[in-house]
Amino acid sequence: MTASVESEQKTVANSLDTMRLKTFVQLNCLLLFLFWCSPASAQQRIGDVSKKSITYGFVSPNTREGLKLDDAIRGLRTSEEDQLIRNARRMGCVAQSEMAAFKSVGSWSDGAEHSVLLRSHTDALAMRYIVSVLGRNAEQKAALYFHSESSGPAEIYILRPRRAGPIQHLARALDEAGIEFRTLVPTKATILVYVVDLKRELGAKVIAAAKKLKARVTSRRGSAEFIGDDSSRDKARTLFDNKIREYESRHANLVTQCGLRHRNFQR
């Protein structure tokens, strides 16, 4: 009788242990499910937009239509170009990092415009806000940013030709390689070529262009976004304003501290 009781007690104890284990597993599964369904976790799975890394912005001060490459090159010496660079550098407070700004030429197969390339170690939302402010105040139709992240759907290529020659020759070579949109940044040593590949489908063309130009190529994965509306400056301003309000509502203290809330820089 005693042995039977002891056996029964052991059976009950084993059953309780099994129930505790099942409960523990179920509870952990529930917690894991809730974690992965949370907004913060979802943000991490699609790319941590709050993570700081090398981030680029592309904005132009030009509002004229139909510019050609020679017009854009002359535009690099205008007061509006210099003003945009000064305004961009002021935005380093929002980026919470130094904001480098370089004169550049936005070039495509049938046109061009003088532009400014931004570079900072910041997060995607900050750069989106910065290019939105600069784009709105410069009355642009669109602005672009690229944020480095290891699993992003886009890619940025930077070509460094050994001997770039005139910008016109470089642009022609890029046309022939099938690279329709690019940003050209003159330096003392060469002309850097920035290509933002939104869908990561230009790799072969970039490599072919690099061989032809005898250029060294570096690239980064990341996320990229055009902000604005190519068809209308009024529509673009509305879209810029939406991005600006969204950021300022979430980062009111930082924007106020930097003295940038609803600020229109002088052109």
N, C-alpha and C positions, 0 to 999 in steps of 0.2 A: 504493500500500500504506500509506504514511504517513497519507494523508488518511483512509483507511478506519479505521485505528487510532484517529486523533483523533476521528472521528465516533462510533466505538464507545465511546470514553472519555467523550465528552459524554453519550451515551445512558445510560451507567452512572451518571454523576454526576447526571443529571436524575432517574433512577430512585431513587437514594439520597435526593435532596432530597425527592422525593415521599413516600418511606417515612418519612423523618424528620418531615415535616409531618403525615402520617396518625397517626404515633405520638404526636406532640405533642397533636394534637386529641383522640385517644382518651384520653390520659392526663388531659387537662383535663376531658373529659367525665366520666371516672371520679371525679376529685376533686370535681367539682361534684355528681355523684350522691351520693357519700358525705356531702358537706356537707349536702345537703337531707334526707338520711335520718337525720342525727344528731339526738339528743334536743334539743340546744340549738337547732338550726335549726328543728325542729318547734315548739318553744316560741315562737320568734320569729314563725313563720307564723300561729299561733293567737292571738297577742297576748303581748307580753313582760310576764309577770306580775311580773317583778323591776323593771320600770321605775317610777320614782317619778312620781306625778302627784296631782292632787287626788282624794282618796278619802274616801268617806262611810261611816259605820257607823250602824246603827239598833238600839238595845237598850233594853229596858224593865226596870224593877225589879219590875214588878207580877206577883203570882202569884194574884190573885183572879180568879174567873170572872164573866162577865156584867156587866162595868162598862159604864156609859153615859157619854156625853160629859161630863156635869156631874161624875160621879165622877172621871173622868180629869183634869179641870181642877183639882179639889180635890187630886188626887194630886201635882200639881206642887209643893205646899208641904210634902210629907212628908219625913221624915228619910231614907227609903229612896231617894228621888229625889236628894237632896243627896249621899248616900253613893255612889251610882252615878256621879255627876259627878266626885267626888273620885277614885274608882278609875279612871275613864276617863282623867283628866288624868295620872295616874301612868304610863299606858301610852305616853306620848310618848317614853319612853326606847327602847321597842321600835320605834316608828314612826320613830325618829331624826329627829323633827320635832315641832314644837309640836302638841299634841293639844287642839283646841278642843272643848268639850262644852257643849251648849245644852239647856235644858229644852224638851221638846216633847210634843205629844200625837199618839200614833198613832191615827188615826181611820179607821173603815171604815163601810159603810152601816148596819150594825146594832150597832155597839159602838165602844169606844175604850179606851185605857189611857194613863196617863202614861208618858213615854218619855224617851230622851236621844238627841240627834243628835250624832254625832262627825264632825269634819272635820280632815283632816291631809294634808300633802303626803308621801305614802309609797307603798309598793308594795302590790299586791293581797294577797300572802301575809301580810304583816305585819298588815294590817287584818283579814283573815280570822282570824288568830290572836287579835287583840285582842278582836273581838266574840265569839269562841268562849270566851275566858277570862271576859269579863264576863257573857256569857249563861249559862255554866255556874255561875258563882258566884252569880248572881242567880236561879238555878233556873228559867230560862226554857225554853219549848218551842222557841223559834226566835229567830234574830237575822239581820240582813241587812247586806250591805255592797255598795257600788258603787265601782268603780275606773275612773277616766277613761282612755280610750284611743281613738284616732281611728277604729279599725276594729272596735270592739266590737259585739256583737249586741244590747246593751241601751241604754237612754237614761234620763237623769234630767232632769226638768223642775223648774225653780224659778220659782214665780209670786210676784210682789210686788204685791199689790193696793194701789192708792193709799189707799183707805180700807176697811180690812178689816171694821170693825165687830166685833160679838161673834163669838167662835169658833163659836157655835151657828149663826149665820146663814151663815158661811163654809162650814161643813160641809154645810149644807142645799143651798147652791148647787152644791157639788161633787157631791153626790148626784144632783142634777137634771141635771148635765152628764155623768153616767155614769162618774165617776172614783171607783171603789169604795174604793181603798186610797190613803191619803196621810198625810203627816206634817206637822203644823202647828206652827210655831215662832214663838211670840209675841216680838216685839221692841218697842222703844219707839215706833217709827214705824208698824209694821204687823204683820201676821201672815204669815210666809213659808209657802208651801206647797211641799212636796217630793213629787214623784211619781216613783217608780222604775218604769220601763216595761221589763219583762224582755224582751219580744219586739218592742219598737218598733212597737206597734199602737195607741197611745193619742193620737198626735199631734193628730188632728182634734178629739178631745174636749177635750184640753188647751187648744187654741187657742180653742175655743168657750167654755170656762170662763173663760179669760183675758179675752175680750171682755166677757163678762157681768160679771166682777168689776172690769173696767177695770184689769187687772193687766199688768205688764211680765213677759215670759217669757224666761228663758234656759235653754239645754239643753246637755248634754254627752253624747257617745257614750261607751260603755264596756262593761264586763262587770259583772254583778251575780250574787249568789248568796244564796239562803236557806240557812241552816244550822240543823238541828234537826229536830224531828218534832212537828207540831201535835197529834198524838193522845196523846202520852205524854211527861211530863217525864223519866222514866227513859230512854226511848229517845233523847230529845234530849241528855241528859247524855252518853250513850255516843258520840253523834256529835260533840259538842263535844270530848270527851276525845280522840277520834281525830285531829281537826284540831290540837289542842294538842300531842299527842305527835309528830305529823308535823313540825310547825314546830320544836319544841324539839330534835328529833333532828338537824335540819339547821342550826340556829342556836343551838347550845348555849352558845357563848361569849357571844353577845349577851344571851340570856335570863338567864344566870347573872350577867353584868355588871349587868343591870337589876334583879336580885334578884327575878325573877318565876317561876322554875322551880317548878311545882306549887304555886303560891301561891294560897290562898283568901283573898280580901279579906274583911274584916269587913262584914257587911250592915248 
